């Protein structure tokens, strides 16, 4: 899943579509934006730019969703069998799960 970050532009955040990212930086001087392969990489980029998790928005079309809410929604879409087998998912509200143990961050 390719995602895009805008740390300096019209609307800072993580973009799921390239077109939305381009619109956020087009005709705006001094923009800072990057392309990432994962949401985790994009989140780290936003953190390094000074954005806390609670401040990061996921932009998709005309909708902007807080990062934690977006992640909660994505986890709900994973079938129960898969989420129980693969406990290495990173959940911002509950920390990192490794081999069934929660590691709070």
C-alpha positions as a printed NumPy array, in Angstrom:
array([[  0.   ,   0.   ,   0.   ],
       [  1.661,   3.223,  -1.122],
       [  0.915,   6.309,   0.967],
       [  2.102,   9.9  ,   0.833],
       [  2.964,  12.354,   3.593],
       [  2.751,  16.121,   3.518],
       [  4.52 ,  17.771,   6.45 ],
       [  4.514,  21.257,   4.909],
       [  1.7  ,  22.149,   2.51 ],
       [ -1.957,  23.153,   2.401],
       [ -3.052,  20.275,   4.673],
       [ -0.447,  18.252,   6.53 ],
       [ -1.091,  14.547,   6.969],
       [ -1.009,  11.149,   5.308],
       [ -2.661,  10.794,   1.903],
       [ -3.971,   7.536,   0.493],
       [ -4.264,   8.826,  -3.091],
       [ -1.484,  10.495,  -5.03 ],
       [ -3.897,  12.993,  -6.6  ],
       [ -4.948,  14.282,  -3.165],
       [ -1.307,  14.668,  -2.142],
       [ -0.509,  16.602,  -5.315],
       [ -3.466,  18.929,  -4.657],
       [ -2.157,  19.588,  -1.125],
       [  1.268,  20.731,  -2.368],
       [  0.515,  22.202,  -5.797],
       [  1.252,  25.945,  -6.07 ],
       [  2.414,  26.015,  -2.428],
       [  6.006,  27.139,  -1.896],
       [  8.347,  25.249,   0.422],
       [  6.377,  22.016,   0.498],
       [  7.763,  18.882,   2.096],
       [  6.185,  15.644,   0.932],
       [  7.27 ,  12.025,   0.518],
       [  6.08 ,   8.682,  -0.825],
       [  6.141,   5.638,   1.491],
       [  5.413,   1.93 ,   1.116],
       [  3.675,   1.502,   4.48 ],
       [  1.544,   3.484,   6.897],
       [  4.15 ,   2.798,   9.594],
       [  6.862,   4.552,   7.556],
       [  4.548,   7.474,   6.896],
       [  3.671,   7.76 ,  10.587],
       [  7.363,   7.777,  11.568],
       [  7.96 ,  10.558,   9.027],
       [  5.153,  12.625,  10.519],
       [  6.485,  11.986,  14.041],
       [  9.986,  13.111,  13.029],
       [  8.451,  16.281,  11.577],
       [  6.937,  17.039,  14.99 ],
       [  3.418,  15.649,  14.617],
       [  2.155,  13.513,  17.49 ],
       [ -0.02 ,  10.498,  16.678],
       [ -3.113,  12.354,  17.922],
       [ -2.455,  15.171,  15.425],
       [ -1.982,  13.03 ,  12.316],
       [ -4.879,  12.902,   9.88 ],
       [ -5.416,  10.336,   7.133],
       [ -6.777,  12.1  ,   4.041],
       [ -8.794,  10.11 ,   1.53 ],
       [-10.723,  12.123,  -1.017],
       [-12.845,  14.645,   0.872],
       [-12.633,  12.68 ,   4.145],
       [-10.027,  13.281,   6.866],
       [ -9.826,  10.74 ,   9.687],
       [ -7.626,  10.822,  12.807],
       [ -4.861,   8.196,  12.628],
       [ -6.024,   6.177,  15.663],
       [ -9.6  ,   6.013,  14.341],
       [ -8.357,   4.956,  10.889],
       [ -6.217,   2.172,  12.415],
       [ -9.083,   0.951,  14.611],
       [-11.309,   0.773,  11.531],
       [ -8.67 ,  -1.117,   9.53 ],
       [ -8.187,  -3.666,  12.323],
       [-11.95 ,  -4.266,  12.42 ],
       [-11.796,  -5.231,   8.73 ],
       [ -9.344,  -8.088,   9.441],
       [-11.115, -11.441,   9.906],
       [-10.991, -12.662,  13.521],
       [ -9.067, -15.804,  12.551],
       [ -6.305, -13.742,  10.957],
       [ -6.028, -11.167,  13.752],
       [ -5.754, -13.982,  16.323],
       [ -3.077, -15.827,  14.334],
       [ -1.003, -12.761,  13.521],
       [ -0.544, -10.748,  16.683],
       [  2.246,  -8.615,  15.242],
       [ -0.162,  -5.824,  14.246],
       [  0.623,  -2.384,  15.578],
       [ -2.37 ,  -0.794,  17.222],
       [ -1.801,   2.818,  18.3  ],
       [ -4.265,   2.616,  21.151],
       [ -2.92 ,  -0.578,  22.691],
       [  0.757,  -0.734,  21.747],
       [  2.725,  -3.298,  19.807],
       [  1.664,  -6.942,  20.046],
       [  4.492,  -9.446,  19.67 ],
       [  3.83 , -13.178,  19.973],
       [  0.702, -12.565,  22.   ],
       [  2.328, -10.144,  24.462],
       [  1.454,  -6.454,  24.502],
       [  4.444,  -4.113,  24.505],
       [  3.203,  -0.679,  25.498],
       [  4.822,   2.201,  23.673]])
